[in-house]
Structures are given as C-alpha cells and as structure tokens.
Amino acid sequence: MTRRHRTAALTAALTLLLPLAACGGGGDDAPEESPEATEARDAVTVSGDFGTAPEVEIDAPLELEESASWEETAGEGDEVTQTATTILQLTFYNGTSGEQAISTYDNGQPLEVPVAQLFPSLSEALVGSAAGSRVVVASTAEDAYGEEGSPQLGIEAGDPVVMVADVVSTDPTSVLEAPEGKETPAPEGAPTIVEQGGAPASFDFTGRPPRRLQAYTLVEGEGPRIENPERVTAHYLGQVWGGDEPFDSSYERGEPSTFSVGLSVVEGWSRGLEGVREGSRVMLVIPPRLGYGDEDREGIPAGSTLVFVIDVLGVG
C-alpha cells in the first residue's frame, strides 16, 4: 500500500467512525479540570512535545465513571469554536488494553474535520482550546465508539478510549475586511487584474503562460505567516489563463471562504501560499501539474494553467 493509500485508509477510518457517536457537543468554553480529570490523569501519562507523536502509558484497564479531559500543552493561537473546522493530529488508545489503536502521526498527515462531527467527549474538550494545544481525553465507551466498538481498530464494545489531540490549526477568529500593507506592482507579463466596484472581477492576459509556479505578492501584509497545514480565510478569484471569465469568485459571492492550505487545496495553492502573511494579496499562476492536470472540471479544461488573486484575511 502506498503512503497515499495508507493515509486515505487512516483518514477514512477516523472520519467514518467519528460521526457515529457525535450526538452531543461541547459548551462555549473549555471545561475546568474536574475531580474525574484529576483521577484520569493519575492513570494516564502522556509525554512528548506538541507536534510529535505522543507517548502514552495507561494504568489499564482504565475505569471511568464519566469522560474527562485536560490540556497537556496550552496553545496561543485562535480558539476552537463549536462551528469550526480543525486540523488535528489524533492518536487513539484502547483504555482496556492500553494499546495504541490508530494515529495520524503514523502517516505524516493530520486530519481535517469539523468539530461538530467529533465524539462528544472530544468535541467538548476541544471547544475553547487554542491552536497549538495538546488536549487529552479519557472517554467512556458511551462518549466514543459506544456499544458497537471498532473491532478493526482493536476497540471492542464497552472499551474506554484515550484520545490525544494536537490542535494544529483552526478557523481564524479574527478576519480582516481587506488586504493591509505595502503595495507592489505585478511584474511585466503577469496577468492584469480587472476590478469592478473596487474588487477583482477578472484578468486580462498577454503572451504565453509560464511553465513554473509563479507567486507575485501585490500587497505585503504584516500578520502571521501561513505554515502548512493551516486554516486560512481568504477572498479569491480564479480564471483559466486566456479564459474570458472567472470559473470561481468569492468576491462575487460577497463573503470570503475558509479552507485548509496544505490539505484540501490544489498543490499550487499550498506551495504558493506557504509563508505568506495575513493581510497580503497574492497572485498565483499555477501550471497544470500543480493544478488539476489532465482532469476536466466545470469551467476548467484539462491541461489548464490557473490564475488566482488571493486576499489572505485570516490565518488560523
């Protein structure tokens, strides 16, 4: 199995099973540590730095009257909300055996998931925590895989679960209205942005498209930099090189979009936006191999060079 297929299998295992138990949800704030959390902490030892695979020792079998959670590491980024989508590194342990069940760290790629689709115990623990936090959840079976368990992960019916979640990124909670910073003109030969009502509406093109990815910073912001993977809120417009009209525009829809750079966008976006600061306006010219390649999409013929203008308004 290739790394791509292993990652897909892992993601499927988590995303298909997590929503099954998502019948509850978190409150408005991260809960203070309860007596149950203190007791669970005595039975669960987590070591290792945020952003690296955790080492977990469980005084198994773990006996829980109710789910409990605590922060091993407190982050300083945006806070997770109940309606947010998060980028998480997740590691699950069987609380009965003490053995690891599954971990996104094994495949080198985190999971992108809406908080509302997580297990109730995990969702409640994450809401109010900040990006950069490591959150530990000792969950009863009822708040996790329930009576069905997850035999493919080695979790039987009634087994408690210990979950370690590294909050890599979450939806930005503070979003700019427009780019802010020093303006720089695009180089000669680059597409020209045509504006309507003060917002980008289309491009004018001259010459042939470049063969390599081009990233032109038109406004240099001063906010935090995008570090893949990252939740980013942005306005954008996309058009095929030489095309008569855009195939997509958040400016036209009237509100920016939030997405995961480094995970759920074309490779040209992930490469071109890495390191870009909040407040920036960037033009990306993306060759087919970093876009949609030989795949036909609505409004995008196979083999197209894609051109985007992107206003980075929030970095999670």
C-alpha positions in Angstrom: 0.0 0.0 0.0 1.4 3.4 -1.0 1.7 6.2 1.6 -1.2 8.0 -0.2 -3.4 4.9 0.2 -2.4 4.4 3.8 -3.2 8.0 4.6 -6.6 7.6 2.8 -7.3 4.5 4.7 -6.5 6.1 8.0 -8.5 9.2 7.3 -11.5 7.0 6.2 -11.2 5.0 9.4 -11.4 8.1 11.5 -13.8 10.2 9.6 -16.3 7.4 9.0 -16.3 6.3 12.7 -16.1 9.7 14.5 -19.6 11.0 13.4 -21.3 7.8 14.6 -21.1 9.0 18.2 -21.4 12.7 17.6 -24.8 13.1 19.2 -23.6 15.7 21.7 -21.3 18.7 21.7 -19.1 21.0 23.7 -20.0 24.1 25.6 -18.9 27.6 25.0 -15.7 27.3 27.0 -13.1 24.7 27.7 -14.1 22.9 30.9 -12.0 23.4 34.0 -10.3 20.3 35.3 -12.7 18.2 37.3 -12.0 15.6 40.0 -12.7 13.0 37.3 -9.9 14.6 35.1 -7.5 14.5 38.1 -8.3 10.9 38.7 -7.9 10.1 35.0 -4.6 11.9 34.9 -3.3 9.7 37.6 -4.0 6.7 35.4 -2.8 8.2 32.0 0.7 9.6 31.4 1.3 11.5 28.2 4.8 12.6 27.2 6.4 14.1 24.2 6.3 17.6 22.6 3.3 19.1 20.7 3.6 18.3 17.0 5.3 14.9 17.6 3.8 11.5 18.2 2.8 11.3 21.9 4.0 8.5 24.2 1.1 7.3 26.3 1.2 5.0 29.3 -2.2 3.8 30.7 -2.8 2.1 34.0 -5.0 -0.4 32.3 -7.7 -1.4 32.4 -8.9 2.2 32.7 -12.1 2.6 34.7 -14.1 5.7 34.1 -17.5 6.8 35.5 -17.6 9.7 33.1 -15.4 11.2 30.4 -12.7 13.6 31.5 -10.2 15.9 29.7 -7.2 18.2 30.3 -4.6 20.1 28.4 -1.1 18.8 28.4 0.1 21.9 26.4 -1.7 25.2 26.2 -1.5 26.9 22.8 -1.6 30.6 22.0 -3.5 30.6 18.7 -7.1 31.1 17.8 -9.6 29.3 20.0 -11.6 26.4 18.7 -15.3 27.0 18.4 -18.2 24.5 18.1 -18.8 25.5 14.4 -15.1 25.5 13.4 -13.2 23.0 11.2 -10.0 22.0 12.8 -6.7 20.4 11.6 -5.8 17.8 14.2 -3.1 15.2 14.8 -5.1 12.4 16.6 -3.9 9.4 18.5 -6.3 6.9 20.0 -5.6 4.3 22.6 -7.7 1.4 23.9 -8.3 2.1 27.6 -8.8 -1.5 28.4 -5.6 -2.9 26.9 -3.5 0.3 27.0 -2.5 -0.4 23.3 -2.5 2.3 20.6 -5.3 1.9 18.2 -4.6 4.4 15.5 -2.6 7.6 14.9 -2.5 10.2 12.2 1.2 10.6 13.1 1.9 7.2 11.6 1.2 8.6 8.1 2.6 12.1 8.4 -0.7 13.8 7.6 -3.2 15.4 10.0 -6.9 15.1 9.8 -9.2 18.0 8.7 -12.5 17.6 10.5 -15.5 19.8 11.7 -15.6 19.9 15.5 -19.3 19.1 15.5 -18.6 15.7 13.8 -16.2 14.5 16.6 -17.1 12.3 19.5 -19.0 14.3 22.2 -16.1 13.9 24.7 -13.5 15.1 22.2 -15.7 17.9 20.8 -16.4 19.2 24.3 -12.7 19.1 25.3 -11.5 20.9 22.1 -14.0 23.8 22.2 -12.3 26.8 23.9 -8.8 25.3 23.5 -6.4 27.3 21.4 -4.4 26.2 18.3 -1.1 24.9 19.5 -2.7 23.0 22.4 -2.3 19.3 23.2 -5.6 18.0 24.6 -6.1 14.6 26.3 -9.5 12.9 26.6 -10.2 9.9 28.7 -13.5 8.9 27.3 -16.1 6.4 28.3 -17.3 4.0 25.7 -20.7 5.8 25.6 -19.0 9.0 24.5 -16.8 7.3 22.0 -17.3 4.1 19.9 -20.3 3.0 22.1 -21.8 -0.4 22.1 -20.6 -1.3 18.6 -16.9 -0.6 19.3 -14.5 -0.5 16.5 -13.1 -4.0 16.0 -11.0 -3.0 13.0 -9.1 -0.7 15.4 -8.9 -3.3 18.2 -11.6 -1.5 20.3 -14.3 -3.7 21.5 -17.8 -2.8 22.7 -17.6 -1.1 26.1 -13.9 -0.2 25.8 -13.0 3.3 27.1 -10.7 5.3 24.8 -7.9 7.7 25.5 -7.5 10.3 22.8 -4.6 12.7 22.4 -5.4 15.7 20.0 -2.8 18.2 18.8 -4.7 21.2 17.5 -2.6 22.2 14.5 -4.9 24.9 13.3 -8.5 26.1 13.5 -10.7 28.6 11.7 -9.4 32.2 12.2 -11.5 34.0 14.8 -10.3 37.5 13.6 -10.6 38.3 9.9 -9.6 41.4 8.1 -12.0 43.2 5.8 -9.4 43.8 3.1 -5.6 43.4 2.4 -3.4 45.7 4.5 0.2 46.5 3.8 2.7 47.8 1.3 1.6 47.6 -2.3 3.9 46.2 -5.1 3.0 46.2 -8.8 3.0 42.8 -10.6 6.0 42.2 -12.9 5.8 42.8 -16.7 4.0 40.0 -18.5 1.9 39.0 -15.5 -1.9 39.0 -15.9 -3.7 42.2 -15.2 -6.4 42.3 -12.6 -9.6 44.0 -13.8 -11.7 45.4 -10.9 -15.3 46.3 -10.5 -16.6 48.2 -7.5 -13.1 48.1 -6.0 -12.8 44.3 -6.1 -11.1 41.9 -8.5 -13.6 40.8 -11.2 -11.4 39.1 -13.9 -8.0 39.0 -15.5 -6.5 40.3 -18.8 -3.8 38.1 -20.4 -0.9 38.7 -22.8 1.6 36.2 -24.1 2.0 32.6 -23.1 1.6 31.2 -19.6 4.8 30.4 -17.6 5.7 26.7 -17.2 6.6 27.1 -13.5 4.6 28.2 -10.5 4.6 32.0 -10.1 3.7 33.8 -6.9 3.5 37.6 -7.0 3.0 39.5 -3.8 0.9 42.5 -4.6 0.3 43.6 -1.1 2.7 42.6 1.7 0.8 42.1 4.9 2.2 42.1 8.4 0.2 39.4 10.1 1.2 35.8 11.0 2.6 33.6 8.2 0.8 30.6 6.7 2.5 27.4 7.8 1.2 24.3 6.0 -1.1 22.9 7.0 -3.2 25.9 8.1 -6.8 27.0 8.2 -7.0 30.3 6.2 -9.8 32.7 5.5 -9.4 34.5 2.1 -11.2 36.2 -0.7 -10.1 34.8 -4.1 -10.8 34.8 -7.8 -9.8 32.1 -10.2 -9.6 32.1 -14.0 -8.0 29.9 -16.7 -5.1 31.5 -18.5 -6.6 33.0 -21.6 -10.2 32.5 -20.4 -12.9 35.1 -20.9 -14.3 34.9 -17.4 -13.6 33.5 -13.9 -14.6 30.0 -13.0 -14.9 30.9 -9.3 -15.0 34.1 -7.2 -15.7 34.6 -3.5 -15.8 38.4 -4.3 -18.9 37.8 -6.4 -20.5 35.7 -3.6 -19.9 38.5 -1.2 -18.1 36.6 1.6 -14.6 35.1 2.0 -14.0 31.3 2.2 -12.1 29.3 4.8 -10.0 26.3 3.7 -7.0 24.2 4.7 -3.8 25.2 2.9 -1.6 22.1 2.6 -4.6 19.7 2.7 -7.7 20.4 0.8 -6.5 22.8 -2.0 -4.5 22.2 -5.2 -0.8 21.8 -4.7 -0.1 25.2 -6.4 -2.0 26.9 -3.6 -0.2 25.0 -0.9 3.2 25.9 -2.4 2.4 29.4 -3.4 0.8 30.5 -0.1 3.2 28.9 2.3 5.0 31.7 4.2 2.5 34.4 3.0 1.5 36.8 5.8 -2.1 37.7 6.9 -3.1 40.9 5.2 -1.4 40.1 1.9 -2.7 40.0 -1.6 -1.1 37.4 -3.8 -1.4 36.4 -7.5 -0.7 32.8 -8.2 0.0 31.4 -11.7 -0.3 27.7 -11.4 0.9 25.3 -14.2 -1.4 22.2 -14.9 0.7 19.7 -13.0 0.2 21.8 -9.8 -3.5 22.4 -10.5 -5.9 19.9 -12.0 -3.6 18.4 -14.5 -5.4 16.4 -17.3 -8.6 16.4 -15.3 -11.6 18.3 -16.7 -13.6 20.4 -14.3 -16.5 22.7 -14.7 -15.2 25.8 -16.4 -11.6 24.4 -16.3 -10.5 22.4 -19.4 -7.9 19.7 -18.9 -4.3 21.0 -19.0 -5.2 24.5 -18.0 -2.9 27.0 -16.4 -4.8 28.5 -13.4 -4.5 32.1 -12.3 -5.7 33.3 -8.9 -5.7 36.5 -6.9 -6.0 35.8 -3.2 -6.5 38.2 -0.3 -5.3 36.5 2.9 -7.6 37.9 5.5 -7.1 35.4 8.4 -4.6 32.8 9.4 -5.8 30.3 12.0 
